Amino acid sequence: MTTFINNDSATNDSSIALQSAINHRVLLSLPEAAKIIGTKGSTIDKIRNDNNVKIGISEKIPGCSDRILSCAGTIINVANALADVMSLINEDTELISKKYHFHFLNHILPPPSTMEISGNDQSNLNKIGTLRLIILNSHLSSIIGKSGQTIKGLIDKHGVKIVASRDFLPDSSERVLEIQGFSGSVANILIDISEILIQDVDITFSSERRYFPHLKNPIDTNSNSPHRNINNNTSNSNNNERNQNHTSNNNNNNSTNNRTPNLENTNSIENSQLTVLIPETYVGAVVGRQGNRIANLRKFTKTRILIEKNDPNGLEHEQKFNDQGEPCRVFTIIGNSMKQIKLAESMLLRNLETEVERRMAKENSENLRITTIAVNRDATKNDVSMDLSSNDDEEMTSDHGSSNLEN
């Protein structure tokens, strides 16, 4: 397998980001999964060892034509591993042209043509592959960006094609992000996508569901879809909710209650509350743009989070300070369950810690840049001083020669 990106070539900021952990999921057909696994798992073991990642493929479900590949590790290692996966699939022309009943396995993008490649080289055309990345819909908007600017920038930067599926994967809040390009380009764009996902709000909405291969309910036996639910005990109301692709908020709440324990019934204490001190300089980052981050946190934890007004002069309330002497604002978390409140507290502090680390990394990088400039400036000054001293010696020698001639 080939490593497409090298840590040594990265800048200080990007090298720090490349060491962050990420977990990507890829949609595979059964033949593609078999190709990746190899004889007695030899192929997937090689990908795992070459790239130092945790990689695995979901179990084969009878009646389903797809499986999920999961790959976890540092950003750069996962990008290289998935590029290797795409290259292996691309080696088999039958896998590329195969048509599937489960339409998510059929490529959205048209096959590449020689007109799109410099020199119209047919051999290069055969090196272009396609990867089906599975992304939660809430994160997909960050990859697309406002008016599609982010995804357009990625396409122009890496010379690849990207398109997102219109439909959600069955019974989930996830869609397929299809990437087409050379292995090296795909690996590089996966790094950028990973960094976008890491910088995105670190919250998964309670109504969002991951996709896993499954069969639909037996009542849909006459349906043309190969996916039927293997759980025969599911109520009709939940079946209707699944088929509506989460178009109703009420249905989303019902599905959530069926999947996860009701936190409000655990350690229930009426109107419990907890206060958290957040340094003033980090309040904006914790709250998020237009309050989006704190709003998502409230929704996810089912708590109320009250933020103390900014009052630097102490007219309305006394200024609070943390142990480091930094001025702080009080965040008050209110809920019906201590479990919910503790969850909100931990997520709030985790977002704060992430922002602190990001700023420290940026500051260290800037200090290193300034130090480098200063060193280069000093070296230049020394070179100029040496040139001046040598010129002075030459003038003195010339003066002595002139005086000798006069004598």
C-alpha positions in Angstrom: 0.0 0.0 0.0 1.1 3.6 -0.6 1.2 6.4 1.9 0.0 9.5 0.1 0.6 12.2 2.8 3.7 12.8 4.9 3.5 14.5 8.3 7.0 16.1 7.7 5.6 18.2 4.9 2.8 19.7 7.1 2.9 23.0 8.8 2.9 23.3 12.5 -0.9 24.0 12.7 -1.8 21.3 10.3 0.6 18.7 11.9 -1.1 19.2 15.3 -4.5 18.8 13.6 -3.4 15.7 11.7 -2.7 13.9 15.1 -6.4 14.4 16.1 -8.5 11.2 16.1 -11.3 10.6 13.6 -13.6 7.8 12.8 -14.9 7.5 9.2 -17.5 5.1 7.9 -17.7 3.9 4.3 -20.5 2.2 2.4 -19.4 -1.0 0.6 -21.2 -3.6 -1.5 -20.8 -7.3 -0.6 -18.2 -7.9 -3.4 -16.3 -4.8 -2.4 -16.2 -5.9 1.3 -14.9 -9.3 0.2 -12.2 -7.7 -1.8 -11.1 -5.5 1.2 -11.2 -8.4 3.6 -9.1 -10.7 1.4 -8.2 -14.3 2.0 -8.5 -15.1 5.7 -8.5 -11.3 6.4 -5.0 -10.8 5.0 -5.8 -7.7 2.9 -7.6 -5.8 5.7 -4.8 -6.8 8.1 -2.3 -5.3 5.8 -4.2 -2.0 5.6 -4.5 -2.0 9.4 -0.8 -2.6 9.9 0.5 -0.3 7.1 -1.5 2.7 8.3 -1.7 2.0 12.0 -5.5 2.3 12.2 -8.4 0.4 13.7 -10.4 -0.9 10.7 -13.3 -3.3 10.5 -16.3 -4.3 8.4 -19.8 -4.9 9.8 -21.3 -8.3 9.8 -23.0 -9.6 6.7 -26.8 -9.4 7.1 -28.8 -12.1 5.1 -30.8 -10.3 2.4 -28.8 -7.1 2.5 -26.4 -6.1 -0.3 -24.2 -3.7 1.7 -21.8 -3.6 4.6 -20.2 -0.8 6.5 -16.4 -0.3 6.8 -15.3 1.7 9.9 -11.8 3.2 10.1 -10.5 5.0 13.2 -7.1 6.6 14.0 -5.3 9.8 13.4 -6.6 12.0 10.6 -3.6 11.3 8.3 -3.6 7.5 8.9 -7.3 7.2 8.3 -7.0 9.2 5.1 -4.2 7.0 3.8 -6.1 3.8 4.8 -9.3 4.8 3.0 -7.3 5.8 -0.1 -5.8 2.3 0.0 -9.3 0.9 0.3 -10.5 2.9 -2.7 -7.4 1.8 -4.8 -8.2 -1.9 -4.0 -11.8 -1.6 -5.2 -10.6 0.3 -8.3 -8.4 -2.6 -9.3 -11.4 -4.7 -10.1 -13.3 -3.3 -13.2 -16.2 -5.6 -12.6 -16.8 -4.0 -9.2 -16.8 -0.5 -10.7 -19.4 -1.2 -13.4 -21.7 -3.5 -11.3 -25.2 -2.3 -10.7 -27.0 -2.9 -7.4 -30.7 -3.1 -6.4 -29.9 -1.0 -3.3 -29.5 2.3 -5.2 -27.1 3.9 -2.7 -24.4 1.4 -3.9 -24.7 2.7 -7.5 -22.4 5.6 -8.2 -24.0 9.1 -8.3 -21.2 10.7 -10.2 -20.8 9.7 -13.9 -17.7 7.7 -14.8 -14.6 9.8 -15.5 -13.6 10.5 -19.1 -10.2 11.1 -20.7 -11.3 14.6 -21.6 -11.0 15.5 -17.9 -7.4 14.3 -17.7 -4.4 16.3 -19.0 -2.9 14.5 -21.9 -6.0 12.3 -22.3 -4.0 9.4 -20.9 -6.1 6.3 -20.6 -3.7 4.7 -18.1 -4.3 7.6 -15.7 -8.1 7.3 -16.2 -8.0 3.8 -14.7 -6.4 5.2 -11.6 -9.5 7.3 -10.7 -11.6 5.7 -8.0 -14.8 6.4 -6.0 -15.4 6.4 -2.3 -18.8 6.4 -0.5 -18.3 8.3 2.7 -21.2 8.1 5.2 -21.9 11.5 6.9 -24.5 12.6 9.4 -26.8 15.2 7.8 -26.0 17.7 10.6 -22.3 17.6 9.7 -22.9 17.6 6.0 -23.9 21.3 6.0 -20.5 22.2 7.4 -18.8 20.4 4.6 -21.0 22.0 2.0 -20.7 25.5 3.6 -22.7 28.6 3.0 -23.9 28.7 -0.6 -21.7 25.7 -1.3 -18.5 27.7 -0.9 -16.7 25.2 1.3 -17.3 22.2 -1.0 -16.5 24.2 -4.1 -13.2 25.2 -2.5 -12.4 21.6 -1.7 -13.1 20.5 -5.3 -10.9 23.3 -6.8 -8.1 22.7 -4.3 -7.8 18.9 -4.7 -9.1 18.4 -8.3 -11.8 15.9 -7.3 -15.5 15.5 -7.7 -17.8 15.4 -4.7 -21.6 15.0 -4.5 -24.0 14.2 -1.7 -26.9 11.8 -2.0 -30.3 13.5 -1.9 -31.9 10.7 0.1 -31.1 9.6 3.6 -29.8 6.1 4.1 -32.7 3.9 5.3 -34.0 4.6 8.8 -31.1 7.0 9.6 -30.0 10.6 9.6 -27.0 9.9 7.4 -26.3 10.5 3.7 -23.6 9.3 1.3 -20.9 11.8 0.3 -19.4 10.4 -2.9 -15.8 11.4 -3.7 -14.2 10.7 -7.1 -10.5 11.2 -7.9 -7.0 9.9 -7.8 -5.9 8.2 -4.6 -3.6 10.9 -3.4 -6.2 13.6 -4.1 -8.9 11.6 -2.2 -6.5 11.1 0.8 -5.8 14.9 0.9 -9.5 15.9 0.7 -10.3 13.4 3.5 -7.8 15.3 5.7 -9.6 18.5 5.0 -13.1 16.9 5.6 -11.8 15.4 8.8 -10.6 18.8 10.1 -14.0 20.3 9.2 -15.8 17.6 11.2 -13.5 18.0 14.2 -13.9 21.8 14.3 -17.7 21.3 13.9 -19.9 21.4 17.0 -19.1 18.3 18.9 -22.7 17.4 19.5 -24.9 14.7 17.9 -28.6 15.5 18.1 -30.6 12.9 20.0 -32.9 12.5 17.0 -30.1 11.6 14.7 -29.5 7.9 14.0 -26.6 6.0 12.5 -27.1 3.8 9.5 -26.5 0.0 9.7 -27.5 -2.6 7.1 -30.8 -4.1 8.0 -34.1 -5.5 6.6 -37.4 -3.7 6.6 -40.5 -4.9 8.4 -42.2 -8.0 7.1 -45.3 -5.9 6.3 -43.2 -4.5 3.5 -42.5 -7.9 2.1 -44.0 -6.9 -1.3 -41.8 -3.9 -1.5 -39.0 -3.8 -4.1 -36.5 -2.7 -1.5 -34.2 -5.4 -0.2 -34.0 -3.8 3.2 -36.6 -5.2 5.7 -36.6 -4.8 9.5 -35.6 -8.0 11.3 -37.3 -6.8 14.5 -40.8 -8.2 14.4 -41.8 -6.7 17.7 -41.7 -3.0 16.5 -44.9 -1.2 16.8 -46.8 0.1 13.7 -46.4 3.7 14.7 -42.6 3.3 14.8 -42.7 1.6 11.4 -44.5 4.6 10.0 -42.1 6.9 11.6 -39.1 5.1 10.0 -40.6 5.3 6.5 -41.0 9.0 6.8 -37.3 9.7 6.9 -37.6 11.9 9.9 -39.8 14.6 8.3 -41.7 15.0 11.5 -40.2 16.2 14.8 -42.7 14.2 16.8 -41.7 11.0 15.1 -38.0 11.8 15.8 -38.8 12.1 19.5 -40.7 8.8 19.5 -37.8 7.0 17.9 -35.4 8.5 20.4 -37.4 7.3 23.3 -37.5 3.8 21.9 -33.7 3.7 21.4 -32.3 5.3 24.5 -33.2 5.2 28.2 -35.3 8.1 29.4 -32.8 10.3 31.3 -35.6 12.1 33.1 -36.6 9.0 34.9 -33.1 8.5 36.3 -31.9 10.3 39.5 -34.8 12.6 39.1 -34.6 15.8 41.2 -37.0 18.6 40.6 -35.3 21.7 39.2 -31.7 20.8 40.2 -29.0 23.2 39.0 -25.2 23.5 38.8 -23.0 26.5 38.0 -19.9 26.5 35.8 -17.3 29.3 35.5 -16.2 30.0 32.0 -13.3 32.5 31.4 -14.6 35.7 29.8 -12.2 35.3 26.8 -13.7 31.9 25.9 -17.4 32.7 26.4 -17.9 33.6 22.7 -16.4 30.3 21.5 -18.4 28.2 24.0 -21.6 29.9 23.1 -20.9 29.7 19.4 -21.9 31.9 16.5 -25.4 33.3 17.1 -25.6 31.0 20.1 -25.8 27.9 17.9 -23.4 25.8 20.0 -25.0 26.4 23.3 -28.5 25.9 21.8 -27.5 22.5 20.4 -26.1 21.6 23.8 -29.3 22.5 25.5 -31.3 20.5 23.1 -29.1 17.4 23.3 -28.9 17.4 27.2 -32.6 18.5 27.7 -31.4 21.2 30.1 -31.7 25.0 30.5 -28.4 26.8 30.4 -28.5 30.4 31.7 -25.6 32.7 30.9 -24.7 35.5 33.3 -24.8 38.9 31.6 -21.5 40.6 30.9 -21.0 43.2 33.7 -17.3 44.2 33.9 -18.1 47.2 36.1 -19.9 45.0 38.7 -23.0 47.2 38.6 -25.5 44.3 38.6 -23.5 41.4 40.1 -20.1 40.8 41.6 -17.3 39.8 39.1 -16.3 36.1 39.4 -12.8 34.8 39.0 -11.4 31.3 38.6 -8.3 29.8 40.4 -6.0 31.4 37.8 -7.4 34.9 38.5 -9.2 35.1 35.2 -12.5 37.1 35.1 -15.3 34.6 34.4 -19.0 34.4 33.6 -21.3 32.1 35.4 -23.2 29.4 33.3 -26.1 27.9 35.3 -27.3 24.5 34.2 -30.9 23.7 35.3 -32.6 20.3 34.7 -34.9 17.7 36.1 -32.1 15.1 36.4 -28.6 15.3 37.8 -27.6 12.9 35.0 -28.7 15.4 32.4 -27.0 18.3 34.3 -23.7 16.4 34.7 -23.8 15.5 31.0 -24.3 19.2 30.1 -21.5 20.2 32.4 -19.0 17.7 31.0 -19.8 18.7 27.4 -19.5 22.4 28.3 -16.1 21.9 29.8 -15.0 19.7 26.9 -15.9 22.4 24.4 -13.9 24.9 26.6 -10.9 22.6 26.8 -11.0 22.1 23.0 -11.0 25.8 22.4 -8.1 26.4 24.9 -6.0 23.7 23.2 -6.8 25.2 19.8 -5.7 28.7 20.8 -2.5 27.4 22.5 -1.5 25.5 19.4 -2.1 28.6 17.3 -0.1 30.7 19.7 2.8 28.2 19.8 2.8 28.2 16.0 2.9 32.0 15.9 5.7 32.1 18.4 7.7 29.6 16.4 7.1 31.7 13.3 8.3 34.9 15.0 11.3 33.2 16.4 12.2 31.9 13.0 11.9 35.4 11.5 14.1 36.8 14.3 16.8 34.2 13.8 16.8 34.9 10.0 17.0 38.6 10.6 20.0 38.2 13.0 21.7 36.0 10.5 21.3 38.6 7.8 22.6 41.3 10.1 25.7 39.2 10.9 26.3 38.7 7.2 26.1 42.4 6.6 28.5 43.2 9.5 31.0 40.7 8.1 30.8 42.4 4.7 31.3 45.8 6.2 34.3 44.7 8.3 36.0 43.1 5.3 35.5 46.4 3.4 37.1 48.3 6.2 40.1 46.0 6.2 40.5 46.5 2.4 40.3 50.3 2.9 43.0 50.2 5.6 45.2 48.1 3.5 44.8 50.6 0.6 45.6 53.5 2.9 48.8 51.8 4.1 49.8 51.2 0.5 49.3 54.8 -0.4 51.4 56.0 2.6 54.2 53.7 1.6 54.2 55.1 -1.9 54.3 58.6 -0.6 57.3 57.7 1.7 
